[in-house]
Amino acid sequence: MDQLLANRNPEYAGSVLNHVECRSTLCVVQTLHDDQQALDAYSLNLPMALAWNSTMTMKIEKHGDGSRTSIIFISRDGYDLEY
């Protein structure tokens, strides 16, 4: 999960990792974004940075000040999300 640390990578400018929780087959990543542009950049770079054979789904919360919170559910390497 080190690849997801937004404050360590300039590609994630405007995004701050808030919470990560991993279990045996699933990780949940909550990230705060300054605006839609920061969220878009994070969303584009995340799969490449992770480099897992996984599936993911994202929930976005929009805030009145234009900021966003993403909650991403990512299957661990080699597992699939079950819907």
C-alpha positions as CSV (number, residue, x, y, z in Angstrom):
1,M,0.0,0.0,0.0
2,D,3.0,2.3,0.1
3,Q,2.3,3.2,-3.5
4,L,-0.9,4.9,-2.4
5,L,0.6,7.4,0.0
6,A,-0.5,10.5,-1.8
7,N,1.7,12.9,0.1
8,R,4.8,11.0,-1.2
9,N,4.1,11.3,-4.9
10,P,3.8,14.5,-6.9
11,E,1.3,12.8,-9.2
12,Y,-1.2,12.9,-6.3
13,A,-0.9,16.6,-5.6
14,G,-4.1,17.8,-4.0
15,S,-4.9,14.4,-2.6
16,V,-4.2,13.2,1.0
17,L,-4.5,9.6,2.1
18,N,-6.9,9.6,5.1
19,H,-7.4,5.9,5.9
20,V,-6.3,2.4,4.7
21,E,-7.6,-0.9,6.0
22,C,-6.6,-4.2,4.5
23,R,-7.9,-7.7,5.2
24,S,-7.1,-11.0,3.6
25,T,-8.9,-10.3,0.2
26,L,-9.9,-6.6,0.3
27,C,-8.5,-3.2,1.0
28,V,-10.5,0.0,1.7
29,V,-8.7,3.3,0.9
30,Q,-10.2,6.7,1.9
31,T,-8.6,9.7,0.3
32,L,-9.3,13.4,0.6
33,H,-9.1,15.5,-2.6
34,D,-8.9,19.3,-2.9
35,D,-11.1,19.3,-6.0
36,Q,-12.3,17.2,-9.0
37,Q,-9.0,17.7,-10.9
38,A,-7.1,16.2,-8.0
39,L,-9.5,13.3,-7.8
40,D,-9.2,12.7,-11.6
41,A,-5.4,12.6,-11.4
42,Y,-5.5,10.2,-8.4
43,S,-8.0,7.9,-10.2
44,L,-5.9,7.7,-13.3
45,N,-2.6,6.9,-11.5
46,L,-3.9,4.6,-8.8
47,P,-4.2,1.4,-10.8
48,M,-0.7,1.8,-12.3
49,A,0.8,2.6,-8.9
50,L,-0.8,-0.4,-7.3
51,A,0.3,-2.9,-9.9
52,W,-2.0,-5.6,-8.6
53,N,-4.1,-8.0,-10.5
54,S,-7.3,-6.7,-8.8
55,T,-10.7,-5.2,-9.3
56,M,-11.9,-2.0,-7.6
57,T,-14.9,0.2,-7.2
58,M,-15.0,3.8,-6.0
59,K,-17.6,5.8,-4.0
60,I,-17.3,9.6,-4.2
61,E,-18.6,12.1,-1.7
62,K,-18.8,15.7,-2.9
63,H,-18.5,18.5,-0.4
64,G,-19.9,22.1,-0.6
65,D,-16.4,23.6,-0.8
66,G,-15.6,21.6,-4.0
67,S,-13.5,19.0,-2.2
68,R,-14.1,15.3,-2.6
69,T,-13.6,12.2,-0.6
70,S,-13.1,8.9,-2.4
71,I,-13.7,5.6,-0.8
72,I,-12.1,2.8,-2.9
73,F,-12.7,-0.9,-2.4
74,I,-9.8,-2.8,-3.9
75,S,-9.5,-6.6,-4.1
76,R,-6.2,-7.9,-3.0
77,D,-3.8,-9.3,-5.7
78,G,-5.4,-12.3,-7.3
79,Y,-8.9,-11.9,-5.8
80,D,-12.1,-10.4,-7.3
81,L,-14.6,-8.1,-5.7
82,E,-17.9,-9.8,-5.2
83,Y,-20.9,-7.6,-5.9
